[in-house]
Amino acid sequence: MKTNVYESAVMINAALDDEQIEVVISRIKEAISNNGGEIREMENWGRKRLAYVVKKSKVGYYVIFRIDAPSSIVAKLERFYSLDEHILRFLTIKLDSDAIEHLEKQKSKSLLENDNAEAKQDAPAAEFDESPREFDK
């Protein structure tokens, strides 16, 4: 069976406790795996202020799932999302090869930047030279 790469963004009610949010996220993961999907990556953006009120909420908790799954999963997932009272909004899109390539480049770039930042922290600090310079005279 042919699988595609999908990105599913979910906004959970931020009024829930952290434990309740984790339960909702684990139920989403379970729904994905039960319907033949495999989670590639999950980005947990956390609580964000909304531009406008959504279902009487001013704050939402965002989670982004990137999954490998058959096309039949989209309808099943969106039905699951709409039936869950804690999920305020959702959007599932199919990623094309350009989007996947861009995400991979972005991921490798961020890993490289993290490695460089760690290397700078490990490097000894440069000594400060207090000798007078031309412009100090």
C-alpha positions as CSV (number, residue, x, y, z in Angstrom):
1,M,0.0,0.0,0.0
2,K,1.4,3.4,-1.0
3,T,2.0,5.8,1.8
4,N,2.2,9.6,1.8
5,V,3.7,12.1,4.1
6,Y,1.2,14.2,6.0
7,E,1.4,17.1,8.4
8,S,-1.3,17.4,11.0
9,A,-1.5,20.5,13.1
10,V,-3.7,20.3,16.2
11,M,-4.8,23.0,18.6
12,I,-5.7,21.7,22.0
13,N,-7.6,23.6,24.6
14,A,-4.8,25.3,26.7
15,A,-7.1,25.5,29.8
16,L,-6.4,21.8,30.4
17,D,-3.7,20.8,32.8
18,D,-0.4,19.6,31.4
19,E,-1.2,16.0,32.3
20,Q,-4.6,16.2,30.5
21,I,-2.9,17.7,27.4
22,E,-0.4,14.8,27.4
23,V,-3.3,12.3,27.6
24,V,-4.9,14.0,24.5
25,I,-1.5,13.9,22.7
26,S,-1.1,10.2,23.5
27,R,-4.6,9.5,22.2
28,I,-3.7,11.2,19.0
29,K,-0.6,9.1,18.7
30,E,-2.6,6.0,19.3
31,A,-5.2,7.0,16.7
32,I,-2.4,7.5,14.1
33,S,-0.7,4.1,14.8
34,N,-4.1,2.3,15.0
35,N,-5.0,3.6,11.5
36,G,-1.8,2.5,9.8
37,G,0.3,5.6,10.3
38,E,3.8,6.0,11.6
39,I,4.9,9.2,13.3
40,R,8.0,10.7,11.6
41,E,8.3,13.7,13.8
42,M,6.4,15.6,16.4
43,E,6.8,19.3,17.2
44,N,5.3,20.4,20.5
45,W,4.9,24.2,20.2
46,G,3.2,24.6,23.5
47,R,0.7,27.3,24.6
48,K,0.3,30.2,22.2
49,R,-1.9,33.3,22.4
50,L,-4.6,33.2,19.6
51,A,-5.3,36.1,17.3
52,Y,-9.0,35.8,17.9
53,V,-11.2,33.8,20.3
54,V,-11.8,30.2,19.2
55,K,-14.5,28.3,21.0
56,K,-14.3,30.8,23.9
57,S,-10.5,30.3,24.3
58,K,-7.9,33.0,23.9
59,V,-5.0,30.5,24.2
60,G,-4.3,27.2,22.4
61,Y,-1.8,24.4,22.8
62,Y,-0.2,23.5,19.5
63,V,1.2,20.2,18.4
64,I,2.4,19.3,14.9
65,F,2.6,15.7,13.7
66,R,4.4,14.6,10.6
67,I,3.4,11.1,9.6
68,D,3.8,8.5,7.0
69,A,0.4,7.0,6.3
70,P,-2.0,5.7,3.7
71,S,-4.4,8.3,2.2
72,S,-7.3,6.6,4.1
73,I,-6.0,8.0,7.4
74,V,-6.9,11.6,6.7
75,A,-10.7,11.1,7.0
76,K,-10.3,8.8,10.1
77,L,-8.0,11.3,11.9
78,E,-10.2,14.3,11.1
79,R,-13.2,12.5,12.4
80,F,-11.3,11.6,15.6
81,Y,-10.3,15.3,15.9
82,S,-13.8,16.6,15.5
83,L,-15.2,14.2,18.0
84,D,-12.7,15.1,20.7
85,E,-14.0,18.0,22.7
86,H,-10.5,19.1,23.8
87,I,-9.3,19.7,20.2
88,L,-10.3,23.2,19.2
89,R,-8.9,23.2,15.6
90,F,-7.0,20.9,13.3
91,L,-5.5,20.9,9.8
92,T,-4.1,18.0,7.9
93,I,-2.2,18.5,4.7
94,K,-0.2,16.2,2.3
95,L,3.4,17.2,2.0
96,D,4.9,17.2,-1.5
97,S,8.6,16.3,-2.2
98,D,9.6,20.0,-2.1
99,A,8.1,20.5,1.3
100,I,9.8,17.3,2.6
101,E,13.1,18.4,1.2
102,H,12.7,21.8,2.8
103,L,11.9,20.3,6.2
104,E,15.0,18.0,6.0
105,K,17.2,21.0,5.1
106,Q,15.8,23.0,8.0
107,K,16.3,20.1,10.4
108,S,19.9,19.5,9.4
109,K,20.6,23.3,9.5
110,S,19.2,23.5,13.1
111,L,21.3,20.5,14.1
112,L,24.4,22.1,12.7
113,E,23.6,25.3,14.5
114,N,23.2,23.4,17.8
115,D,26.5,21.6,17.3
116,N,28.2,25.0,16.6
117,A,26.7,26.5,19.7
118,E,27.9,23.6,21.9
119,A,31.3,23.9,20.4
120,K,31.5,27.6,21.3
121,Q,30.5,26.8,24.8
122,D,33.2,24.1,25.1
123,A,35.9,26.3,23.6
124,P,38.1,28.3,26.1
125,A,37.4,32.0,26.3
126,A,39.8,34.3,24.4
127,E,42.1,36.2,26.7
128,F,41.6,40.0,26.8
129,D,44.5,42.1,25.7
130,E,44.7,45.3,27.7
131,S,47.6,46.8,25.8
132,P,46.9,50.3,24.4
133,R,46.0,50.5,20.8
134,E,46.5,53.2,18.2
135,F,43.0,54.8,18.7
136,D,43.4,54.8,22.5
137,K,46.4,57.2,22.3
